[in-house]
């Protein structure tokens, strides 16, 4: 279990490390004073299961750093730390595991631990089975989006690879869980992978997809509802 703590204040970093060691056994913790330094370490091959990220930092603040992590390393869980209870929409859209308000309590850290393992277990169990030409199980959290192409489906994964299978988008959608959203006639997206949602489009892995005009309002509402449910403890099965 590898954890990163990224906070501009040295005393806050040290305190969080001490507190984490009290509630989390067998854990390696590495600290950083800015997002640029931490992201560079991840790019060099150091993987963290969980990152505690301060919202306000002079160099590469928590929001900017979180967006880069979400885009390139979506499997890493994020916990945001702030001295304010006022969280803007940009923070909620980063799909953080939890939001800690300074001064946080030990109970809050225990809740982070509970959510982390519950979320990991749910992700591990949630798979889709590709039958017929492919005998393969795909963990749902690995999927970024699915698109229809000439009677085939292209399943795009967080690794950048894609899997091509025969089938209809509607039948595939029925096998997915509550984190997936059909945004138009030809595309289903994993809401965990959405980097930005606008009035008429959303962005995933740097690609902009248009929302259908007819279902635009409903899709935006479903996404907002999903963000809220995730913020208070998780998405529906």
Secondary structure per residue as TSV (DSSP state, phi and psi in degrees):
chain	resnum	aa	ss	phi	psi
A	1	X	-	360.0	112.7
A	2	X	E	-111.5	126.6
A	3	X	E	-121.8	140.3
A	4	X	E	-114.2	139.9
A	5	X	E	-117.5	119.4
A	6	X	E	-120.9	107.1
A	7	X	-	-151.1	135.9
A	8	X	S	-68.1	-26.1
A	9	X	-	-89.6	118.9
A	10	X	H	-59.9	-43.8
A	11	X	H	-64.9	-34.0
A	12	X	H	-70.7	-38.5
A	13	X	H	-62.3	-46.0
A	14	X	H	-65.9	-40.2
A	15	X	H	-63.9	-44.1
A	16	X	H	-64.3	-38.7
A	17	X	H	-59.8	-45.9
A	18	X	H	-61.9	-44.9
A	19	X	H	-66.1	-39.0
A	20	X	H	-64.5	-38.7
A	21	X	H	-66.5	-23.3
A	22	X	H	-76.4	-28.2
A	23	X	H	-109.7	-8.8
A	24	X	-	-131.5	114.5
A	25	X	S	-84.5	159.8
A	26	X	S	49.8	50.4
A	27	X	-	-122.2	133.6
A	28	X	E	-99.0	126.2
A	29	X	E	-120.5	129.8
A	30	X	E	-122.0	139.3
A	31	X	E	-111.7	151.3
A	32	X	E	-141.8	147.2
A	33	X	S	-97.7	-5.8
A	34	X	S	-154.8	160.0
A	35	X	H	-69.1	-31.4
A	36	X	H	-62.2	-46.8
A	37	X	H	-61.6	-44.2
A	38	X	H	-67.0	-44.8
A	39	X	H	-64.0	-36.8
A	40	X	H	-62.2	-40.5
A	41	X	H	-63.8	-39.5
A	42	X	H	-65.3	-43.5
A	43	X	H	-61.2	-29.6
A	44	X	T	-80.2	-3.5
A	45	X	T	117.9	-3.3
A	46	X	-	-80.6	120.7
A	47	X	-	-103.8	133.9
A	48	X	-	-114.3	135.8
A	49	X	S	-74.8	-33.0
A	50	X	E	-146.7	137.1
A	51	X	E	-125.7	128.1
A	52	X	E	-96.1	120.2
A	53	X	E	-127.6	118.6
A	54	X	E	-70.8	139.4
A	55	X	S	-69.0	-44.1
A	56	X	-	-104.1	114.0
A	57	X	-	-143.0	145.6
A	58	X	S	-65.6	-39.5
A	59	X	S	-108.9	115.8
A	60	X	S	54.1	79.1
A	61	X	-	-63.4	172.3
A	62	X	H	-60.3	-35.4
A	63	X	H	-67.9	-47.4
A	64	X	H	-63.0	-43.1
A	65	X	H	-65.1	-42.0
A	66	X	H	-61.2	-38.7
A	67	X	H	-63.3	-40.6
A	68	X	H	-67.6	-39.8
A	69	X	H	-65.2	-43.8
A	70	X	H	-60.5	-37.2
A	71	X	H	-74.2	-43.5
A	72	X	H	-102.6	-23.9
A	73	X	-	-136.4	64.1
A	74	X	T	-67.2	-12.2
A	75	X	T	-78.6	-11.5
A	76	X	S	-82.1	130.4
A	77	X	E	-84.0	143.2
A	78	X	E	-116.1	139.1
A	79	X	E	-124.2	123.0
A	80	X	E	-92.7	143.7
A	81	X	E	-119.9	134.0
A	82	X	E	-149.2	154.5
A	83	X	S	-90.1	-0.5
A	84	X	-	-122.2	148.7
A	85	X	S	-87.7	-1.4
A	86	X	-	-88.0	100.0
A	87	X	-	-101.3	125.0
A	88	X	-	-77.8	166.4
A	89	X	H	-60.6	-29.3
A	90	X	H	-62.8	-36.6
A	91	X	H	-70.1	-43.8
A	92	X	H	-62.3	-36.1
A	93	X	T	-68.8	-13.4
A	94	X	T	-82.6	0.6
A	95	X	-	54.6	51.5
A	96	X	-	-74.3	153.1
A	97	X	S	-68.8	-34.6
A	98	X	E	-161.9	166.4
A	99	X	E	-129.5	111.7
A	100	X	E	-95.4	133.9
A	101	X	E	-107.4	125.7
A	102	X	S	-72.5	137.8
A	103	X	S	-79.1	127.0
A	104	X	-	-83.8	165.4
A	105	X	-	-107.7	166.0
A	106	X	H	-64.6	-33.2
A	107	X	H	-62.4	-35.2
A	108	X	H	-66.2	-39.5
A	109	X	H	-68.5	-36.1
A	110	X	H	-64.8	-35.4
A	111	X	H	-66.0	-39.1
A	112	X	H	-59.8	-45.9
A	113	X	H	-60.0	-44.8
A	114	X	H	-62.2	-46.8
A	115	X	H	-63.3	-40.3
A	116	X	H	-59.2	-51.9
A	117	X	H	-71.4	-35.1
A	118	X	H	-64.5	-41.0
A	119	X	H	-67.8	-42.4
A	120	X	H	-62.6	-41.3
A	121	X	H	-66.8	-40.7
A	122	X	H	-63.8	-41.6
A	123	X	H	-63.9	-41.3
A	124	X	H	-62.7	-38.8
A	125	X	H	-79.7	-23.3
A	126	X	-	-85.2	103.4
A	127	X	E	-133.5	162.1
A	128	X	E	-121.4	135.8
A	129	X	E	-97.2	124.6
A	130	X	E	-97.2	111.1
A	131	X	-	-97.1	-164.1
A	132	X	T	58.8	-110.9
A	133	X	T	-71.0	-17.7
A	134	X	-	-131.4	117.5
A	135	X	-	-94.2	91.0
A	136	X	E	-151.7	140.3
A	137	X	E	-106.6	132.1
A	138	X	E	-116.8	120.9
A	139	X	E	-60.4	133.0
A	140	X	G	-62.5	-31.0
A	141	X	G	-69.6	-13.7
A	142	X	G	-79.4	-16.9
A	143	X	E	-86.1	130.3
A	144	X	E	-95.3	-47.4
A	145	X	E	-159.0	161.9
A	146	X	E	-126.5	133.3
A	147	X	E	-127.3	147.4
A	148	X	E	-87.1	136.2
A	149	X	E	-149.5	101.7
A	150	X	T	52.5	59.5
A	151	X	T	66.7	10.5
A	152	X	E	-121.3	164.7
A	153	X	E	-117.9	135.6
A	154	X	E	-106.1	113.6
A	155	X	E	-96.5	113.1
A	156	X	E	-94.9	132.9
A	157	X	E	-109.3	162.0
A	158	X	T	-65.9	-16.2
A	159	X	T	-77.0	-10.9
A	160	X	S	96.1	-10.2
A	161	X	-	-86.4	169.8
A	162	X	E	-138.2	152.8
A	163	X	E	-120.5	130.7
A	164	X	E	-104.9	124.5
A	165	X	E	-135.4	159.1
A	166	X	E	-87.0	147.7
A	167	X	S	148.0	173.8
A	168	X	-	-102.4	152.3
A	169	X	H	-64.1	-37.6
A	170	X	H	-65.3	-45.2
A	171	X	H	-66.2	-34.7
A	172	X	H	-68.6	-39.7
A	173	X	H	-59.9	-34.4
A	174	X	T	-67.6	-17.2
A	175	X	T	-92.5	-8.0
A	176	X	S	-93.0	169.1
A	177	X	-	-103.6	-168.4
A	178	X	T	-70.7	-5.8
A	179	X	T	-85.0	-6.4
A	180	X	E	-101.0	144.5
A	181	X	E	-136.4	127.6
A	182	X	E	-89.4	106.7
A	183	X	E	-89.9	-19.4
A	184	X	E	-158.0	-172.6
A	185	X	T	-61.7	-30.7
A	186	X	T	-117.2	6.4
A	187	X	E	-139.6	134.3
A	188	X	E	-114.7	134.8
A	189	X	E	-119.8	150.4
A	190	X	E	-87.5	115.9
A	191	X	G	-62.2	-21.8
A	192	X	G	-63.4	-26.5
A	193	X	G	-95.5	-4.1
A	194	X	E	-68.9	123.8
A	195	X	E	-89.0	-31.6
A	196	X	E	-157.3	135.1
A	197	X	E	-116.6	122.8
A	198	X	-	-112.1	-175.9
A	199	X	S	-61.7	-36.2
A	200	X	S	-129.4	11.3
A	201	X	E	-157.8	167.1
A	202	X	E	-139.2	157.3
A	203	X	E	-119.3	131.2
A	204	X	E	-134.8	132.5
A	205	X	T	42.1	41.9
A	206	X	T	80.7	-0.3
A	207	X	E	-104.5	133.6
A	208	X	E	-95.0	127.7
A	209	X	E	-115.6	135.9
A	210	X	E	-82.1	140.8
A	211	X	-	-82.7	144.4
A	212	X	-	-64.7	142.1
A	213	X	T	-63.1	-41.4
A	214	X	T	-66.2	-41.2
A	215	X	T	-104.1	14.1
A	216	X	H	-58.7	-49.6
A	217	X	H	-63.6	-42.8
A	218	X	H	-66.4	-40.9
A	219	X	H	-63.9	-42.1
A	220	X	H	-65.4	-37.8
A	221	X	H	-65.7	-43.6
A	222	X	H	-62.8	-39.0
A	223	X	H	-66.7	-44.2
A	224	X	H	-61.9	-42.7
A	225	X	H	-62.8	-41.1
A	226	X	H	-65.5	-41.5
A	227	X	H	-59.9	-43.0
A	228	X	H	-65.2	-46.0
A	229	X	H	-62.2	-39.4
A	230	X	H	-65.8	-37.6
A	231	X	H	-65.5	-28.6
A	232	X	T	-102.5	6.9
A	233	X	T	146.3	0.7
A	234	X	-	133.2	160.9
A	235	X	-	-87.8	166.3
A	236	X	-	-76.3	157.3
A	237	X	-	-68.8	360.0
